[in-house]
Amino acid sequence: MSGFSGTVTNTSLHDIIQLICIGRNSCRMCVKSRDKRGWIYFRDGEIVHAECDDLMGEEAFYAIVSWELGLFECDVVPTETETIQESWDFLLMESMRRLDTLWSAG
């Protein structure tokens, strides 16, 4: 997969992640929202690592996908770090559950 980029809305980020995973792609996604920046790493369609600020792994992933607006870029920079063992579909479902909880509380 060659690099690509786009604008993030809350639902579109989930869609882009799902497309990367279903396509069994390997890439690094950099997501920027205001003054925040995070990275999600994919290997053969699985999410293997995420980092943002001082967070790593699943908590970093959930933080990144909670951002409502921003930009994303994908490139082919790999990672040897594996901080996530859950499947991508579990991560997306859990992130939606967490967002629903936040929206319900607000």
Long-range contacts (C-beta under 8 A, 24 or more apart in sequence): 1-25, 1-26, 1-27, 1-74, 1-76, 2-76, 3-27, 3-73, 3-74, 3-75, 3-76, 4-73, 4-74, 5-71, 5-72, 5-73, 5-74, 6-71, 6-72, 7-69, 7-70, 7-71, 7-72, 8-33, 8-67, 8-69, 8-70, 8-71, 8-72, 9-68, 9-69, 10-65, 10-66, 10-67, 10-68, 10-69, 10-99, 13-64, 13-65, 13-67, 13-72, 14-65, 14-92, 14-95, 14-96, 16-72, 17-47, 17-65, 17-88, 17-92, 18-88, 18-92, 20-45, 20-74, 21-45, 21-46, 21-47, 21-88, 21-89, 26-76, 26-78, 27-74, 27-75, 27-76, 27-77, 28-74, 28-75, 28-76, 28-77, 28-78, 28-79, 29-72, 29-73, 29-74, 30-72, 30-73, 30-74, 30-75, 31-64, 31-67, 31-70, 31-71, 31-72, 32-70, 32-71, 32-72, 33-67, 33-68, 33-69, 33-70, 33-71, 34-70, 36-67, 36-70, 38-63, 38-64, 38-67, 40-64, 41-78, 41-79, 41-81, 43-78, 43-79, 45-88, 46-87, 46-88, 47-84, 47-86, 47-88, 47-91, 48-79, 48-81, 48-82, 48-83, 48-84, 49-79, 49-81, 49-82, 49-83, 49-84, 50-83, 50-84, 51-83, 56-83, 57-83, 57-84, 58-83, 58-84, 58-86, 58-91, 61-91, 61-95, 62-91, 62-94, 62-95, 62-98, 65-92, 65-95, 65-99, 66-95, 66-98, 66-99, 66-102
